[in-house]
């Protein structure tokens, strides 16, 4: 039997050629799996929030935007940003999908209440946006984004 230099070296089970190949193939997929879960859930929460927002508002945003109504686009963009800003903070600070779901729902409720409150203060807001009044749209968008930022900071003060 012929001896080689490698036969003289001490070996452990992890130093065999077969295990070296397996180490290359076996990498930790947990970070990718978690990223995928939160990404998918975040996108779903965002789409659900926008869908519910469209149902709650009296404005037919999608139709108006397709018709070229800039005011409707500004208003809808503000609502989207007002939700996604705190959603990003929630995703960053959530330990699991349940936490993310709960805080996403709270964010949606707060944004919906804000919309209803602004509509009570300015009763003709919806009609103004439908007519293309960009000033009304900017006001609503600014309120949505502002509350979204405050909500994002409030939700992420302490780890959930």
C-alpha positions in Angstrom: 0.0 0.0 0.0 1.4 3.3 -1.1 1.4 6.2 1.4 0.9 9.8 0.4 1.4 13.1 2.2 -2.3 13.5 2.7 -2.5 10.1 4.4 -0.1 11.4 7.0 -2.2 14.4 7.9 -4.8 14.1 10.6 -8.3 14.0 9.2 -11.7 14.8 10.6 -15.0 13.8 9.0 -15.4 17.4 7.6 -12.0 17.2 5.8 -12.8 14.4 3.5 -13.3 15.2 -0.2 -16.9 14.1 -0.2 -17.8 16.5 2.6 -15.9 19.3 1.0 -18.2 19.0 -2.1 -21.3 18.9 0.1 -20.2 22.0 2.0 -20.1 23.9 -1.3 -23.6 22.7 -2.2 -25.1 23.1 1.3 -25.5 26.8 2.0 -27.9 28.4 4.5 -31.1 29.3 2.7 -32.8 30.7 5.8 -32.1 34.4 5.0 -33.4 34.0 1.5 -36.5 32.1 2.7 -37.3 34.8 5.3 -36.7 37.6 2.8 -39.1 35.9 0.4 -41.7 35.5 3.1 -41.5 39.1 4.1 -41.3 40.4 0.5 -44.3 38.4 -0.6 -46.3 39.3 2.5 -45.3 43.0 2.2 -46.4 43.1 -1.5 -49.6 41.3 -0.6 -50.3 43.8 2.3 -49.6 46.7 0.0 -51.9 45.4 -2.8 -54.7 44.6 -0.2 -54.3 48.1 1.3 -54.6 49.8 -2.0 -57.6 47.7 -3.0 -59.4 48.4 0.2 -58.5 52.1 -0.1 -60.1 52.2 -3.5 -63.3 50.5 -2.1 -63.5 53.0 0.9 -63.1 56.2 -1.1 -65.9 57.6 -3.1 -63.5 58.5 -5.9 -63.0 56.1 -8.7 -59.2 56.6 -8.7 -58.3 53.9 -11.2 -60.8 55.1 -13.8 -59.8 58.8 -13.3 -56.1 58.0 -13.6 -56.7 56.1 -16.8 -58.6 59.1 -18.1 -55.6 61.3 -17.3 -56.8 63.0 -14.1 -53.6 64.2 -12.5 -55.4 65.1 -9.2 -56.6 61.5 -8.8 -53.0 60.2 -9.5 -51.5 62.5 -6.9 -54.1 61.6 -4.3 -53.7 57.8 -5.0 -49.9 58.1 -4.9 -50.1 59.9 -1.6 -52.3 57.1 -0.2 -49.9 54.5 -1.5 -46.8 56.2 0.1 -48.8 56.8 3.3 -49.2 53.1 3.6 -45.9 51.8 2.3 -43.7 54.1 4.5 -44.9 52.6 7.8 -45.1 49.1 6.1 -41.4 49.3 5.5 -40.8 50.1 9.1 -43.1 47.3 10.2 -41.3 44.8 8.0 -38.0 45.9 9.4 -39.0 45.5 13.0 -41.3 42.5 12.9 -40.2 39.2 14.2 -42.6 37.2 12.2 -45.4 37.4 9.7 -48.1 37.7 12.4 -46.5 40.8 13.8 -46.2 42.3 10.3 -49.9 41.4 9.5 -51.2 43.0 12.7 -49.2 46.2 12.3 -50.0 46.4 8.6 -53.7 46.2 9.5 -53.3 49.0 12.1 -51.6 51.1 9.5 -54.4 50.6 7.0 -57.0 51.5 9.7 -55.2 54.7 10.6 -54.8 55.8 7.0 -58.5 55.0 6.3 -59.6 57.0 9.4 -57.3 59.9 8.2 -59.0 59.9 4.8 -62.5 59.9 6.4 -61.4 62.7 8.8 -60.0 64.9 6.0 -63.2 64.3 4.0 -65.3 65.5 6.9 -63.3 68.7 7.3 -63.3 69.3 3.5 -66.7 67.9 2.3 -66.1 68.6 -1.3 -62.7 67.0 -1.4 -63.8 64.0 -3.5 -65.6 66.1 -6.0 -62.6 68.4 -6.3 -60.3 65.5 -7.1 -62.8 64.1 -9.6 -62.9 67.5 -11.3 -59.1 67.6 -11.4 -58.4 70.0 -8.6 -54.7 69.3 -7.9 -54.7 71.4 -4.8 -57.2 69.1 -3.1 -55.2 66.1 -4.2 -51.9 67.6 -2.9 -53.6 68.3 0.5 -54.9 64.7 0.8 -51.6 63.2 -0.4 -49.6 65.4 2.0 -51.8 64.4 4.9 -51.4 60.7 4.0 -47.7 60.8 3.7 -47.3 62.9 6.8 -49.4 60.5 8.9 -47.5 57.6 7.3 -44.2 59.0 8.4 -45.4 59.7 12.0 -46.9 56.2 12.1 -43.7 54.6 10.8 -41.7 56.2 13.6 -44.3 55.4 16.2 -44.5 51.8 15.2 -40.7 51.3 15.2 -39.9 53.0 18.5 -39.7 49.7 20.3 -39.1 46.3 18.8 -42.4 44.4 18.5 
